[in-house]
Amino acid sequence: MDLELRGKKAFISGSTQGIGYAIAKALATEGVDVTLNGRDAAKLSAAVESLRREVPGASVAGIAADFADTDQVEGLCTDLAGVDILINNVGLFELKPFDLISDEDWRMYFEVNVLSGVRLARSAMPAMLDRGWGRIIFVSSESGANIPAEMIHYGTSKTAMLAVGNGLSKLTKGTSVTVNSVLGGPTYSDGVAQTVEALARQSAISVDDMKKAIIATNQTSLLERFIEPREIANMVTFLASPAASATNGSAVRVDGGVLTALF
């Protein structure tokens, strides 16, 4: 299926690894000119070179910026006017008891997980509306719909992300600009892999056994396994394409059946 994306320009925040990198690769494979982002310049450069090797002939660039640094974000936003596809993927997450989550933690999670998308959309959306075509996609989480007790700050920030995406979609009436969110489920991204490996060491068991144990505690998972980053990327790529022209203001699940509510 030709997704008619060749020649489009995309920016993916937080894309040197994991879900963001998988999205960049999927878009590049469809002929999209992709710009990666990370806060570490050396890691970003390595990711750009890696993607160029994996997708020969792809147009790949990189912009280094730390979304916890307002000045760096402001500098980044000046480069977004020509972007056709904006993927708001960057995000922090951690396991932390509620009584240990400080006010500074809360501020940081909203600064990076929520305001990153607000600032990028504010910069990119006007030109999309002027051109009459564009895609803004927020990579949220099922944790935004079902807040986990051990990550309340993370889940709450993902809920706010969904609200921002839904509100922005209402500004696109009568255009071919769409704004959607993707609710990913338990995904074996690089960050999750590091957490799983640490838990496996603490429990003196193998990583595979720890992965199975974690999934076993989630009684609603229909997959009964972790989702792969490329599976999230497949949905994001579809939503970014003209083929998804009638999907706007939606929160699309790629959660492996974790969420049990009908809607």
C-alpha positions, 0 to 999 in steps of 0.5 A: 500500500502506497501511503503517499508520503514521499517528499513530506517533511517530518520532525520527531522529538525524542527519536534517537532510540526506542519508539521515536527512532522506530517512527523515524525509520518507518517514515523514512522507509515511506520516502519522508524526509525525517529530522531526528531529535535528541539532547545528546549531540553525539548520540543524535549524530550516531542515530542519524548515521544509523538510520541512513545505513538502515534506509539507503537513500533516505533524507535524514537530519538531526537537531539537538535540543533538550526539552527541559531547557526552554532556550534550546526549545525556542531555538528548535522551534524556529526550524519547524515552519516547513514541517508537514508532519510533527510527531510529539514523542519525547517523554520522561518516565520512571517508577516512583512512589507517590509520596516521593514525587516532589513538586520539582518532579511534577514540574519537570514531567509537565515541562518535558512531556506536555509543554514540549508538544504545546511549543512544537505545535504552536510553531508548526501548526500555523504553517500547516493550516496555511498550506492546508495539509499537515499531521500532528501526532502525540505519542501518549500512553494507555497510562494516560487513560488508566493512571498507574499507581507507581507512576502517577506523575507520568500517567497524569502528564500523558492524560494532559497530552491527550487533552492538548491533542484533542483541543488542537484538533478543533482548530483544524475544521475544514482543512486537511490538517489532522491532530491525533494521539496514539495510546501505546501499551507496554512497549519494549523500548530502550528505556523500558529495557533498561528498567526491566534489566535492572529489575531482573538483576535485583531479582536474580532472574533472567531478563526473559523471565522478568519480562514474562513476570511483568506481563503476567501481572497485567491481567488485561493484556491480550497480547501477553507480551511487550509491544515492539516499537515498530508496532507503534510506529506502524500506526503512527505512520498510517495516521501521518498519511493521506490514507488517514484523512478521516481520522482527526481528534482521535486517541487511537489505541495500540495497547495490546488490549490492556485497556478494557473500556469499550471507548 
